[in-house]
Amino acid sequence: MLEFEDYGIHEGVWSGHLRGAERPGRVCAVCHGDIVAEAVLGEREEDGWSLRIEIPGSVLCDGVTSLILVACDSDAFPDDASFHLGRLNLVAGKALDHDIAAEIVEIRAELELLKREFRRRCARD
């Protein structure tokens, strides 16, 4: 079983450490079902491999974009044996302000509902 320790992004490169007994055939970043970048695995270390993926500028756009890190052992990618290792969410642009404001309004409404129900339940008991 493979495990990915995410080190984050620095200068457009997503890096981390991949732990596991066997080296996967391919590790790729997938966005909207398409492979956007292939990972470079370093030499075998004590407990795994260093991993680096250059994030292409083409995936950046207004709003939220998610990259999914996937490993598989075949060139037919993705296949049934593909393994989800991690996710990277990229947030950018003008649409972000509206998205966050809408989320805050929704969270406030849910919190008010929970408070009201909690108070009603406490008043009954």
PAGU-60407 format. One line per field, with one value per residue (C-alpha): x, y, z; residue number from 1. Coordinates in nm, 4 decimals, padded with zeros to 6 digits. Layout:
BEGIN
X	X/...
Y	Y/...
Z	Z/...
n	NUM/...
//
This chain:
BEGIN
X	00.0000/00.1296/00.1082/00.1781/00.3134/00.2350/00.5033/00.2938/00.3815/00.6909/00.7707/00.5105/00.6318/00.4146/00.6417/00.6171/00.7323/00.5832/00.6070/00.5518/00.7094/00.7012/00.7571/00.4460/00.4673/00.3291/00.2240/00.0265/-00.1692/-00.5223/-00.7536/-01.1104/-01.0301/-00.7242/-00.3599/-00.1999/00.1447/00.3519/00.5493/00.9237/01.0214/01.3664/01.5976/01.4781/01.5299/01.4936/01.1134/01.0118/01.0780/01.0809/00.8160/00.7960/00.5323/00.5604/00.2148/00.1337/-00.0004/-00.2839/-00.4658/-00.4836/-00.8098/-01.0551/-01.2148/-01.1100/-00.9194/-00.8452/-00.5535/-00.5699/-00.2495/-00.2987/-00.0663/-00.0997/00.1187/00.0193/00.0399/-00.3371/-00.4162/-00.6405/-00.7400/-00.9230/-00.6021/-00.5364/-00.4744/-00.5709/-00.2756/-00.3709/-00.5431/-00.4253/-00.6783/-00.5728/-00.7751/-00.7309/-00.8921/-01.1877/-01.4449/-01.2874/-01.4294/-01.7841/-01.7301/-01.5997/-01.8738/-02.1406/-01.9820/-01.9725/-02.3408/-02.4297/-02.2211/-02.3794/-02.7281/-02.6425/-02.4927/-02.8066/-03.0201/-02.8038/-02.8140/-03.1935/-03.2404/-02.9941/-03.1738/-03.5128/-03.3891/-03.2339/-03.5578/-03.7542/-03.5193
Y	00.0000/00.3431/00.6533/01.0088/01.2730/01.6110/01.8822/02.1393/02.3666/02.5788/02.7684/02.5737/02.2296/02.0001/01.7801/01.5099/01.1689/00.8412/00.5501/00.1899/-00.1454/-00.1318/00.1550/00.2325/00.2252/00.5785/00.8615/01.1415/01.4545/01.4375/01.7358/01.6965/01.3390/01.4330/01.3718/01.7160/01.6198/01.3125/01.2845/01.2390/00.9884/01.0123/00.7251/00.4690/00.5877/00.3984/00.4096/00.5288/00.7902/01.1654/01.2890/01.6084/01.7282/02.0498/02.2099/02.3362/02.6904/02.5623/02.4242/02.7631/02.9526/03.1619/02.9682/02.6333/02.3684/02.0249/01.8067/01.4424/01.2445/00.8937/00.5923/00.2863/00.0061/00.0087/00.2525/00.2257/00.5146/00.5459/00.1834/-00.0225/-00.0678/00.3073/00.4237/00.7674/00.9134/01.2720/01.5919/01.9470/02.2291/02.5480/02.8639/03.1781/03.4730/03.7061/03.4305/03.3398/03.6430/03.5510/03.1809/03.2507/03.5045/03.2552/02.9810/03.2074/03.2981/02.9289/02.8315/03.1101/02.9914/02.6326/02.7471/02.9467/02.6415/02.4239/02.6805/02.7109/02.3319/02.2910/02.5543/02.3992/02.0559/02.1882/02.3675/02.0387/01.8420
Z	00.0000/-00.0960/00.1241/00.0119/00.2498/00.0953/00.1265/-00.0646/-00.3568/-00.3955/-00.7162/-00.9134/-00.8040/-00.5910/-00.3828/-00.1242/-00.0172/-00.1392/00.1028/00.0043/-00.0606/-00.4405/-00.6792/-00.8871/-01.2670/-01.3025/-01.0741/-01.2385/-01.1536/-01.2932/-01.3428/-01.4759/-01.5778/-01.7852/-01.6995/-01.6686/-01.5363/-01.4598/-01.1379/-01.1185/-00.8510/-00.6974/-00.6123/-00.3596/-00.0040/00.3211/00.3259/-00.0213/-00.2878/-00.3135/-00.5549/-00.7633/-01.0080/-01.2055/-01.2069/-01.5591/-01.5854/-01.8014/-01.4948/-01.3223/-01.3627/-01.1612/-00.8788/-00.7350/-00.9288/-00.7828/-00.8842/-00.7871/-00.7442/-00.8821/-00.9046/-01.1262/-01.2532/-01.6201/-01.9098/-01.9600/-01.7347/-01.5430/-01.5028/-01.2424/-01.0447/-01.0139/-00.6589/-00.5230/-00.3280/-00.2577/-00.3621/-00.4153/-00.4284/-00.6046/-00.5407/-00.7501/-00.9215/-00.8890/-00.8601/-00.5279/-00.3447/-00.4430/-00.3660/-00.0160/00.0607/-00.0469/00.1654/00.4719/00.4314/00.4016/00.7040/00.9121/00.8162/00.9112/01.2407/01.3245/01.2494/01.4737/01.7554/01.7311/01.7361/02.0216/02.2304/02.1517/02.2553/02.5774/02.6645/02.6329/02.8577
n	1/2/3/4/5/6/7/8/9/10/11/12/13/14/15/16/17/18/19/20/21/22/23/24/25/26/27/28/29/30/31/32/33/34/35/36/37/38/39/40/41/42/43/44/45/46/47/48/49/50/51/52/53/54/55/56/57/58/59/60/61/62/63/64/65/66/67/68/69/70/71/72/73/74/75/76/77/78/79/80/81/82/83/84/85/86/87/88/89/90/91/92/93/94/95/96/97/98/99/100/101/102/103/104/105/106/107/108/109/110/111/112/113/114/115/116/117/118/119/120/121/122/123/124/125
//
